[in-house]
Amino acid sequence: MSTPISPMQNRLLASLVLVEFERLKPNLEVVNLAVGDIIYESGARQEFVYFPTTAVISLLYMMEDGELAEIASIGSEGIVGISWFLGGHSAINSATVQRAGDAYRLRGRYLKEEFDRAGSFLRLLLRYTQALITQMTQIALCHRYHNVEQQLCRWLLQNMDRSSSNSMKMTQQLIANSLGFRRERITEVASKLQDQHIIRYSRGSIVILDRAGLEKKVCECYWVIRQEFDHMLHQPQEHQNA
């Protein structure tokens, strides 16, 4: 039996005070997202913002040569579409579904109305934006200074943190695209982790067997990003009858 979908599965929505949540609740709409779905494209007007619950969405930047680079990923800890409350309705990056699942979407104008009330939601969104910028900065540093194994371990741990399961539906090509390496290089590193009984992978699926083993190999970027988001959402509010 599948678990009922709830807005409380998104940590931002779960952190709202009750009166703010109740104002947004009637306009929240559940959407099911498939891998590869385009949430928005670079420069396009954004009509909705998204609060992922089980889905994970990648923010991608297209280089001049057409190559895509992941600058951040957003799961149940956040919101996709921060340009709505930062002064614009479009972004320089695109957003694509990295892991299939559900999300709540909200028309951007409703988010902006609540933001403009200058209540606790405004402060929460600004703290979230700071955490997202931290993630973007650390990922840039990670690409520059850390090896493929460290980056893959960071990527796997970040995705595991957003799931209630140790199994993920992920192709090595998708991981390679996210990290900016050739698929053959990801396969080589993943094979070593499998030989060490840290992960098990097959076509389209990765199972984490030893989280502690991943944590021993990961670089400090993972811990910086996790600490920032945990600090941002350190006092979630419980909603009754949500």
N, C-alpha and C positions, 0 to 999 in steps of 0.2 A: 504494500500500500504506500503510495507516494506521500511525502510530507506536504501539508498545506502550505501554500505560498503566503508570506506575510511581509509587510513593509519593515517589520522589526528585524528581518534578516539583513537589512542594510544598516550599517552602523551609524551612518549620518542621520537617517530617519529615526533610528532608535534613540539617538542622542537629543532629539528635539524635546523641548518642554511641551506638555500636553496641549496647551492652547494653540501653539504654532502648528503642531502636527494635525490637529483637528481642522484647521483652516486649509491645509494642503490635501488632506486625506480624500475628499470627494473628487479631486481632480487627478489622483494617481491612477494610472492604468497599467495593468500587467501586460508585458509583451514577452514572447518567447523568441530568443535570438539564436541563430544558427552560425556555426563557424564560417567566417568570411563575409557575413552581413556587414554592409557599410552603414555606419551610424550617421556619419556626415563626411563630406569631402572638404579638402582644403579650400578656403575662400567662399564656400557655400553658406547660405544663410541657415542658421540652426533654428528650427521651430520648437524642438523639444530638448529637455535635459533628461538624463537617464541615471537612475539609482540602481546599479546592479545588485542582485541578490546571489544568484549562483553563476551568472555569466561573468566573463572577464573580457574587458575591452582594451585594445591596444591603441595608444596614440602614436601615429606614424608621421614622419617627416619625409617628404620626397626630395632627394638630391637632384642636382642638375642633370645627372646621367640617367635619371629614372629609377635609381635604386631607392628602396624604402628603408628607413632606420627607425626602430622603436625608441621613443623618447620617454615613455612611461606606460604603465598598465594600470587599469583601475578595476577593482572588483567590489566586493561587498563592503569595503571600507569607505567608498567614496561616491562621487558624482561625475558624470561626463557632461561637459557643457558649461565650464566656469566662465566662458566669455559673456554669458548672459548677465552676470552680476559684476563683471569687470569693465563694462562699458561698451561692449560690442556684441553683435549677434553672429559673428563668423570667426574662424580661427585659421592660423597659418598651417595647422596640421590636420590630418584626417583621422578618423576613428573607425576601427574595424574590429569585429568580434573575434577574439582569440580563442575563447572557450565557450561552447554552447551552454545556454542556460536561460534563466529568467531575469528580468529587470522591471522596475517600475519607471514609467516615463511620465513626464509632467510638462505641460506647455511652458515654455520659457517665461512667458509674461506672468504666470502665477508665481514662479520662483522670484522674479524681479519685484513683484508687489510685496511679497513677504520680506525680501531683503531690504526694501526701502522703508519698512516699518522700523528698522534700526533696533530690532530686539536681539534676543540671544542667538537667533538663527544667523543674523549678519556676522556676529563674532565667531560662530561655529564655522561658517563658510570661509571666513578669512583665515582661520587657523588651518582649515583643510587645505586651502590654497598654498599656505606656507609649507605644509607637509608634502604637497604635490611637487612644489618647486624643489624641495630637498630631494625627492625621488629622482627628478629629472637631472639634477646636478650630480647625484651619486652615480646614476647610470652612465652619464657622460664620462665621469672619472673612471668608472669600472671598465668601460670600453677602452679607455686610454692606457690604464696601468695594470689591469689584471688579466690573467691567462684564461683560456677557454674553459678549463675545468672550474675555476672559481666563478666565472660568469654563469655557467650552466647550473652550478649548485645554487647560486643566488636566485636564478630564474625559477628553478624547481621549488625552492623553499617559499618564495613569494606566492607561487601558485598553490602550494600545499596549504599555506596560511588562509587562503580564501575558499577552502573546500573542507567539507566534513569527512572526506574520504582520502585515503592514501593512494587512490588510483585516479589517473587523469587521462582523458582522451586527447592525446597530442601527437601529431606527426613530427618526425625529426626535421622535416622540411619547414614546418611552421616555426619550430624552435630556431632553426638556422636563420630564417628570415628575421625573427625577432632580435636575435643577437648579432646579426650581421656577419655570419660565418658561412662557409660552404657546408652543405649537408654532410659531406664526407668527413669533415672535421668534427662535427657534432656526433656522428656515428662512432668515430674513433674514441672520443672521450666517454660517450655513453657506454660503450663496450667495456672500457676499463672500470667504470663504476659498477657495471653489472658483474664483472669478474670478481669484484670486491664485495659482492652481495649487498650493495647499497641501494641499487635500483634493479628492477626487472622491466625490460621493455620488449614489446612486440609491435607489429605493424599497427600504428595508430593508438598505442596505449603505453603508458608508463606507470609503474607501481613503485612507490617509495617503500623500501623494505627496512631501511635504517636511517631514520631522520638524524640521529646523533652523528652518524657518519658523514652526512651532508654538512651538518653544522661545523664539523671539524675542518672541512675542506673549504668552506665558503670564505670569501673576503669580508672585510669590515663593512663594505657597502650595504650588505643585507641588514646588518644590525643597526646601522645608522637610519636606514629607511624604516625599519620596523619600530625602532624606538620613537621616531618622530610621529608616526601615525598612532602608536599606543598613547603617547603623551597628548596628542590632539583629541583623542576620544577616551580619555581616562575616566570620565564620569558620565556614562550613558544613563539616560532617563528611561524608566520603565513606563509603558503606556498600558492602561487598563482598557480592555475591550477594543484593542486596536485591530 
